[in-house]
């Protein structure tokens, strides 16, 4: 009986607030709430920035700038989008600004593709699905990094957002201000390039 009573009196751990609640608190001036948002998302901000920039120093500088900008812009964030989408959009924009300042010319995107064109690419991808499973082809982190370095900044970042960070196509499209069909096709082509690189490496070592 005493054991049951003790168990009943045992305090229940408070449920951690979600991002929406932390944003609301941060907008009201709660600095600890914003610090918790930083702790939750700093690793992914580093990953997104690292998908675009090659120098570790640049990635660290951009990550700092992103959270400073997010802090001062938080009151204007209306929460119509997820906090993560808003934060990673800031990250991408800061990275492109840095590349522009360094006069690095990013590859231009082709025009947004129609639904019919996207379906044609999807059909081709399904037929060649055995060759598209990139994760099965890449065995070591160093090899992954070498293969990703062969892509332009935008494609490399898209693959990291999708395959490493687990973002959905629609989320990537919103972060990059692109048509979802264009994202699908860019990802398809980037995967094909990586698979072709893997095949060339195997042929060269065979």
N, C-alpha and C positions, 0 to 999 in steps of 0.2 A: 504493500500500500504506500509505504514511504517512498519507494522507488518510483511508483507511478506519479505521486504528487511532485517529486523532484523533477521528473521529466516534464510534467505539465508546466512547472514554473520556469523551466529552462528558457532563456530568451531566444527568440527566433531571429536569425540573421536578417537584417534589412535587405530588401531587394535593391540591387544597384540601379540607379536611375538610367533611363535610356538616353540616347543622344538628344532627342527632342526636349526632354526635361532639362538636360544640362544646358542646352542652348537657351531655353527660356530663363534659366537662372543666370546664365552668363549675360544675357541681354539686360537683366535687372541689376547687373554690377557684381555678381558673385565671381570673383577671380578664381576661386578654387574649382568651380564648375568648369571654367574654361581650361584650367590646367589639366583636369581630368580628360577633357576632349583631346587635348594635346597628347597625353599619355596613350590614349586609345588609338590614335590615328597617326602618330608620328612615323611608325614603321612603314605604313603604307604610303605616306607622303614621300618618304625616302625612296621607296620602290618605284613609285610613279616617276619621280624626278630622275632616278637612276635609269629609267627606261628611255629617257630623252638625252640626258647629258652623260658625258663619258668621264669627266674628271670628278673625283670624289669631293674635291674642294668646292666645286660648283654646286654639287648636289647638297652639300651641307649648308652653303650660303643660301640657296634657294629655299630649303626647308625652313630656315629661320625667317626668311622674308615672307613665306607663305603664312606662317602662324602669326607674325606681326600684322600682316594685312588682314587675316581672318579676325584677329582680335578687334581691330579698329573698324572693321566692316560688319561685325556681328549684329549690331542693332538694326542694320538695314536688311538682314537676312530674314525673309518672310516665311521660311519653312515650307514653301510650296514644293520644293525639291528636298530630297534627303540631305542631311548635313554633309555626308560623305561625298555626294555628287558635287555639291557646292564647293567643298574644300579641294577636291581633286581638280575641279575646273580652274580654281585659282592657281593650283600647282602647275597645270599645263600652261596657262597663260604666262606665268612668271618664267617658266622655262623658255617659251618661245621669245619672250622679250629679251632674255639673256642671249639667245642665239642670234637675234637680230642685231643686238649691240656688238656682238662679236663678228658680225657680217657672215654668219653661216647661213647659206641659202637653203631653206628646207624644200624638199620636193613638193611640187604642186600636185594637188589632188585632181583626178579626173572629175568631170562633171558628175553630179549625183546620178546614180543609175536608176532606171525605172524598175518597178516590181518585176516585170517580165525578164529583164536582164539579170536581176538578182536570182530569180528562180532558175535561169539557165545555169548560172554558176553553181547554185546549190545542187542541181541535178548532177553536174559534172563532179562535184565534190563527193556526193554519195557514191557514184560509180567508182571513185578512186579512194574510198574511205580507208582502205587498207594502208595506203601510203600517207594518209593525213594524220595518223595518230602520232603526233610529234613526240608526246611524252614517252612512247615506247621506243623511240629511236634515239633519244638522248639519254645517255647513261650517267654522265657526270656533270657537276655544276660548271666546271671549267669549259667543257665542250659546249654547254648551253650558251655561256657567255661569248665564246668565240663565234658561234653560229649567229647569235643575235647581232654581233658587231658587223656582220655582213649586210644588215638591213639598214634602211634610212631611219632617222630618228622617230618619225611618226609611226612607221610600221612596227619598229621595235617596241615602242611604248604600247601600241595596241595589243601586241601579243602578250606583254607583261600584264596589262590590265585584264585580259581575258583568261590566259592560261595560268598565270601565277596568282593574281589577286582575285580572280573569280567574278569579275564584273559581267553583267549581262550585256548583250549587244545594245539594247536601248540605253543603258546607263553610259556605255562608252560613247554612243552617239551624242548623248546630252553633254557629257564632259567636253567633247571635242567639237561641238556645234556642227555635227555632220548628219546626213541622212543615214538611217540605220542600214539601208541596203548598201551604201557605200562602205560602211564599216565591215559588213559581211564579206564583201568582195575583196577589200584590202587585206582582211585577215586570211581569206582563202589564198590570195596570191603570196602573202608573207609565209604561210605554212608551206606552200609549194616550193618557194625558194629555199627554205630550210631543208625540206626533204631532198631537194636536188643537191644541196651542199653535202648532206649526209651520204647520198649515193656516190657523189664524186669522190668523197674521202674514202669510202669503202673500196671503190674501183681502183683508186690510187694505191691503196695499201694491199690490194689483193694480188 
